[in-house]
Amino acid sequence: MASISILPISLTDLDTLVGLSRKVFFDSFNHMNKPENMKEYMDRAFNPDQLLSELKNPMSEFYFVTLDDVIAGYLKLNKDTAQSDIRDETSLEIERIYVDKEFQGMGLGTMLLVKAMERASELNLQYIWLGVWEKNTDAKRFYERHAFIEFGNHEFRMGDDIQTDILMRSETMTRYNSIE
């Protein structure tokens, strides 16, 4: 039986986080974007200084998911002022939820989503929200299966390409209690 854990990411995990962030983002979106746009975005969003700043932000939380002690993915949550768009003190943002392609289909994404719901419940927040690229149909279906509903959209800049993220939300207590 495989051993699965969700562990907080610390400052000492920075190099691992940088490498994993770049790998999973590239694997997820490279086939749908121009190489120069991918490079520009990854160099900006997943460089050590940027991720160190995010790790040090007390309003953000990072977690690795491991399978038999191998890091398989990660989750980034934002509260309050760390949120990328809404900045609602009654909500929790899932900014990043990624599972390495070799570990997809094993339920790890659902486990990370449950972790986010647990944190929202522990913090007495009313809902969880996230942005998902309109062309990422697999991710949209995943969130819809977990009772996320669309409530708006916002622009996302990928190099010189202005993309649209669909904003989705889930009422934390209602959904969390039905997953348990």
C-alpha positions in Angstrom: 0.0 0.0 0.0 1.4 3.4 -1.0 2.1 5.9 1.7 0.7 9.4 0.9 1.5 12.5 2.9 0.8 16.2 2.7 3.6 18.2 4.3 4.2 21.9 4.8 6.9 23.4 2.6 9.6 25.3 4.5 12.3 27.8 3.4 14.8 24.9 3.2 12.7 23.3 0.5 13.1 26.3 -1.9 15.3 24.6 -4.5 12.9 21.6 -4.6 9.9 24.0 -4.9 11.6 26.0 -7.8 12.4 22.8 -9.7 9.0 21.2 -9.2 7.1 24.5 -10.0 9.0 24.9 -13.3 8.6 21.2 -14.3 4.8 20.8 -13.6 4.0 24.2 -15.1 6.0 23.4 -18.3 4.5 19.9 -18.6 1.0 21.3 -18.1 1.1 24.2 -20.5 4.0 24.0 -22.9 2.0 22.3 -25.6 -0.5 25.2 -25.6 1.8 28.2 -25.5 4.7 29.8 -27.4 8.1 28.8 -26.0 9.1 32.5 -25.4 5.9 33.1 -23.5 6.5 30.0 -21.3 10.1 31.1 -20.6 9.1 34.6 -19.7 6.4 33.5 -17.3 8.4 30.7 -15.7 11.4 33.0 -15.3 9.2 35.6 -13.6 6.9 33.4 -11.5 9.2 30.5 -10.5 12.6 32.0 -9.9 14.2 31.5 -6.4 13.7 35.1 -5.3 10.0 35.2 -6.2 9.2 31.8 -4.6 11.3 32.7 -1.5 9.2 35.9 -1.1 6.0 33.9 -1.4 7.2 31.3 1.1 8.0 34.1 3.6 4.5 35.7 3.2 2.6 34.8 6.4 -0.7 35.0 4.4 0.4 32.1 2.1 0.8 28.4 2.8 2.6 25.8 0.7 2.3 22.0 0.9 4.0 19.1 -0.9 2.1 15.9 -1.5 4.3 12.8 -1.4 3.8 9.3 -2.5 6.1 6.8 -0.8 8.4 9.8 0.2 8.6 11.0 -3.4 7.4 14.6 -4.0 4.5 14.2 -6.4 3.0 17.7 -6.4 2.2 20.8 -4.4 -0.5 23.2 -3.2 -0.3 27.0 -2.6 -3.0 28.7 -0.6 -3.5 32.5 -0.1 -5.4 34.2 2.6 -6.4 37.9 2.9 -3.9 40.3 1.3 -1.9 37.5 -0.4 -4.8 36.6 -2.7 -4.1 37.3 -6.3 -7.4 38.9 -7.2 -10.4 38.8 -4.9 -8.7 39.6 -1.5 -11.8 38.7 0.5 -11.1 38.0 4.1 -13.8 35.4 4.2 -12.2 33.3 1.5 -9.2 31.2 0.7 -7.5 31.2 -2.7 -6.0 28.1 -4.2 -3.4 29.8 -6.3 -1.6 26.6 -7.4 -2.5 23.0 -7.3 -0.2 20.8 -9.4 0.5 17.1 -9.6 3.5 15.9 -11.6 2.2 14.1 -14.7 3.7 10.7 -13.7 1.5 10.8 -10.5 -1.7 12.0 -12.1 -4.8 9.9 -11.9 -3.9 8.6 -8.4 -6.3 10.9 -6.5 -3.5 13.2 -5.3 -5.1 16.4 -6.7 -8.3 15.5 -4.8 -6.2 15.1 -1.6 -4.7 18.5 -2.1 -8.1 20.0 -2.7 -9.3 18.4 0.6 -6.3 19.9 2.4 -7.4 23.3 1.1 -10.9 22.7 2.3 -9.6 21.6 5.7 -7.5 24.8 6.0 -10.5 26.9 5.1 -12.6 25.2 7.6 -9.9 25.5 10.3 -9.7 29.2 9.5 -13.5 29.6 9.6 -13.6 30.9 6.1 -16.8 30.9 4.0 -15.5 29.7 0.6 -12.5 28.7 -1.5 -11.9 30.2 -4.9 -9.4 29.8 -7.8 -8.6 30.8 -11.3 -8.3 28.1 -14.0 -7.3 28.8 -17.6 -10.3 28.7 -19.9 -8.4 26.3 -22.2 -7.5 23.9 -19.4 -10.7 21.8 -19.8 -9.4 18.9 -17.7 -8.8 21.1 -14.7 -12.2 22.8 -15.2 -13.9 19.4 -15.2 -12.0 18.4 -12.1 -13.2 21.5 -10.1 -16.7 21.1 -11.4 -16.8 17.5 -10.1 -15.8 18.9 -6.7 -18.7 21.4 -6.7 -16.8 24.5 -7.9 -19.0 26.9 -9.9 -18.0 29.7 -12.2 -18.5 33.2 -10.9 -16.4 35.4 -13.1 -13.1 35.7 -15.0 -9.9 37.7 -15.1 -6.9 38.3 -17.4 -3.8 36.3 -17.0 -0.6 37.4 -18.8 1.6 34.7 -20.4 4.3 36.7 -22.0 2.7 38.7 -24.8 -0.5 36.5 -24.7 -3.4 37.8 -22.7 -5.4 34.8 -21.5 -8.6 34.4 -19.6 -8.9 32.6 -16.3 -12.3 31.4 -15.3 -12.8 32.2 -11.6 -14.5 29.3 -9.7 -15.6 29.0 -6.1 -16.9 26.4 -3.7 -18.6 26.8 -0.3 -16.0 25.3 2.0 -18.1 23.8 4.8 -20.8 22.3 2.6 -18.3 20.7 0.1 -15.8 19.6 2.7 -18.4 17.8 4.8 -19.6 15.9 1.7 -16.1 14.7 0.8 -15.3 13.3 4.2 
